[in-house]
């Protein structure tokens, strides 16, 4: 008679169903496949434009969120330092030198639900306004033209209309 044993983990598996924010994924202690080698590909490629195509529900938003959290010092009001400790990319010091060094603008249409163009337009302006609120210092940037400064201020004040942003 042979005996068989099974390996059982006492820690429950916490799957990130519906989680598309990398920071929430890491801070929430979810079980996931480490896709951070994608960051090295992006850095090494140094392409002017990178097109990332995947089928629906295949992790595009999560991968882009991972890139946002890697390159930006702050994402959604939270510092990104330390999020990549222990992940595959952490073993690549030449790539880790880029962590938290760049301003990143990230937005997704994924959560905008609208049945009319007017409803979509309003929600999209709200998204742009939130994005502008993350970078208020840009209002004083010498790189903004007077017109761009006016549009930026209108977005901050949630007063922008199609004529301003078009």
WORAJO-V950952 format. One record per residue. D_CENTER is the distance of its C-alpha to the mean C-alpha in Angstrom with 2 decimals. Layout:
d_center=D_CENTER
d_center=D_CENTER
//
This chain:
d_center=55.15
d_center=51.72
d_center=49.09
d_center=45.46
d_center=42.70
d_center=39.24
d_center=36.30
d_center=34.60
d_center=31.71
d_center=32.04
d_center=28.33
d_center=26.90
d_center=24.10
d_center=21.18
d_center=19.29
d_center=15.77
d_center=17.00
d_center=14.66
d_center=11.84
d_center=8.51
d_center=6.46
d_center=6.96
d_center=8.53
d_center=10.73
d_center=11.64
d_center=12.92
d_center=14.43
d_center=15.92
d_center=17.83
d_center=17.10
d_center=18.72
d_center=16.58
d_center=17.09
d_center=15.79
d_center=13.97
d_center=13.32
d_center=16.18
d_center=13.98
d_center=12.77
d_center=16.50
d_center=17.17
d_center=14.77
d_center=16.37
d_center=19.83
d_center=19.70
d_center=19.02
d_center=19.09
d_center=18.86
d_center=17.01
d_center=15.42
d_center=15.64
d_center=13.95
d_center=16.13
d_center=16.56
d_center=18.59
d_center=17.46
d_center=16.02
d_center=15.46
d_center=11.86
d_center=10.24
d_center=7.34
d_center=7.15
d_center=7.71
d_center=5.17
d_center=2.54
d_center=5.73
d_center=6.19
d_center=4.04
d_center=5.90
d_center=8.75
d_center=9.53
d_center=9.05
d_center=11.83
d_center=10.42
d_center=7.22
d_center=8.57
d_center=11.95
d_center=11.92
d_center=12.75
d_center=10.95
d_center=14.43
d_center=15.88
d_center=12.99
d_center=14.08
d_center=17.75
d_center=19.70
d_center=17.30
d_center=18.59
d_center=16.86
d_center=18.51
d_center=21.81
d_center=20.94
d_center=21.78
d_center=21.61
d_center=17.91
d_center=17.23
d_center=18.86
d_center=15.70
d_center=13.56
d_center=12.63
d_center=14.68
d_center=12.89
d_center=11.62
d_center=8.34
d_center=8.24
d_center=5.47
d_center=7.27
d_center=8.57
d_center=12.28
d_center=12.18
d_center=13.35
d_center=15.74
d_center=19.11
d_center=22.11
d_center=25.60
d_center=26.63
d_center=25.42
d_center=26.19
d_center=24.09
d_center=21.08
d_center=21.79
d_center=21.90
d_center=18.64
d_center=16.92
d_center=18.60
d_center=17.43
d_center=13.76
d_center=14.68
d_center=16.66
d_center=13.97
d_center=11.88
d_center=15.21
d_center=15.87
d_center=13.11
d_center=15.09
d_center=18.73
d_center=20.16
d_center=19.55
d_center=22.38
d_center=24.79
d_center=23.62
d_center=26.64
d_center=24.54
d_center=24.24
d_center=27.27
d_center=29.17
d_center=27.98
d_center=24.27
d_center=24.89
d_center=26.60
d_center=23.79
d_center=21.22
d_center=23.68
d_center=24.30
d_center=20.63
d_center=20.55
d_center=23.77
d_center=22.66
d_center=25.71
d_center=24.38
d_center=26.10
d_center=26.10
d_center=28.51
d_center=26.22
d_center=23.06
d_center=24.97
//
